[in-house]
Amino acid sequence: MIKLRLKRYGKKREVSYRIVAIDSRARRDGRPLEELGFYNPRTDETRLNVPGLVKRVKQGAQPTDTVRRILEKAHVFEQVKATTTTAEG
């Protein structure tokens, strides 16, 4: 199963995260299938590859709880629903 999760990087106590698509059995900092965004919890900065995230979610990738909250703030799930309804109709 493909998961959308955070991959930690940066110095000690100055951590940042990349939002990645990765196999659920891989380790946290393992090789990702695709890097889809960036999240800095200290400044609450996010940069997202929205078309890539929409594509992965439509393919069935499951976000972790933290990534789900980040994507909800950015209204990514609304775009997923919008593209599925236009494709059906």
C-alpha positions as CSV (number, residue, x, y, z in Angstrom):
1,M,0.0,0.0,0.0
2,I,1.2,3.5,-0.8
3,K,1.2,6.0,2.0
4,L,1.6,9.8,2.0
5,R,3.8,10.5,5.0
6,L,6.4,12.9,6.4
7,K,10.1,12.3,5.8
8,R,12.3,14.0,8.4
9,Y,15.3,16.0,7.4
10,G,17.4,18.9,8.8
11,K,19.6,19.5,11.8
12,K,18.8,18.6,15.3
13,R,16.1,20.8,16.8
14,E,15.7,22.5,13.4
15,V,13.7,19.8,11.8
16,S,11.7,20.1,8.6
17,Y,9.7,17.5,6.7
18,R,9.1,16.4,3.1
19,I,5.7,15.0,2.2
20,V,6.4,11.9,0.2
21,A,4.6,8.9,-1.4
22,I,6.3,5.8,-0.1
23,D,5.5,2.1,0.4
24,S,3.9,1.5,3.8
25,R,6.5,-1.1,4.7
26,A,9.5,1.2,4.1
27,R,11.3,2.9,6.9
28,R,10.5,6.5,7.7
29,D,13.5,8.0,6.0
30,G,13.7,5.4,3.2
31,R,13.7,6.1,-0.5
32,P,10.4,7.6,-1.6
33,L,8.5,6.9,-4.7
34,E,7.9,10.6,-5.2
35,E,8.4,13.8,-3.2
36,L,5.2,15.8,-3.2
37,G,5.7,18.7,-0.8
38,F,7.5,20.4,2.1
39,Y,6.3,21.2,5.7
40,N,8.2,23.3,8.3
41,P,6.4,23.0,11.7
42,R,8.5,25.8,13.2
43,T,7.1,28.4,10.8
44,D,4.0,26.5,9.7
45,E,5.2,26.9,6.1
46,T,4.0,24.4,3.5
47,R,4.7,24.0,-0.2
48,L,2.7,21.4,-2.0
49,N,2.7,19.8,-5.5
50,V,-1.1,19.8,-5.6
51,P,-1.5,18.0,-9.0
52,G,0.9,15.3,-7.8
53,L,-1.0,14.9,-4.5
54,V,-4.4,14.8,-6.3
55,K,-3.0,12.1,-8.6
56,R,-1.7,9.9,-5.8
57,V,-4.9,10.2,-3.7
58,K,-7.0,9.3,-6.7
59,Q,-4.7,6.2,-7.1
60,G,-5.5,5.2,-3.6
61,A,-2.6,6.5,-1.5
62,Q,-3.5,6.7,2.2
63,P,-2.3,9.9,4.0
64,T,-1.2,9.6,7.7
65,D,-3.1,11.7,10.2
66,T,-0.6,14.6,10.2
67,V,-0.4,14.7,6.4
68,R,-4.2,14.5,6.2
69,R,-4.5,17.6,8.3
70,I,-2.0,19.5,6.2
71,L,-3.9,18.5,3.0
72,E,-7.2,19.5,4.5
73,K,-5.8,23.0,5.3
74,A,-4.7,23.3,1.7
75,H,-8.1,22.1,0.4
76,V,-6.5,19.2,-1.6
77,F,-9.4,16.8,-0.9
78,E,-11.9,19.3,-2.4
79,Q,-9.9,19.3,-5.6
80,V,-9.9,15.5,-5.6
81,K,-13.7,15.4,-5.3
82,A,-14.0,18.1,-8.0
83,T,-11.9,16.2,-10.5
84,T,-13.7,12.9,-9.9
85,T,-17.2,14.5,-10.3
86,T,-16.1,16.3,-13.6
87,A,-14.6,13.0,-14.9
88,E,-17.8,11.1,-14.1
89,G,-20.2,13.7,-15.5
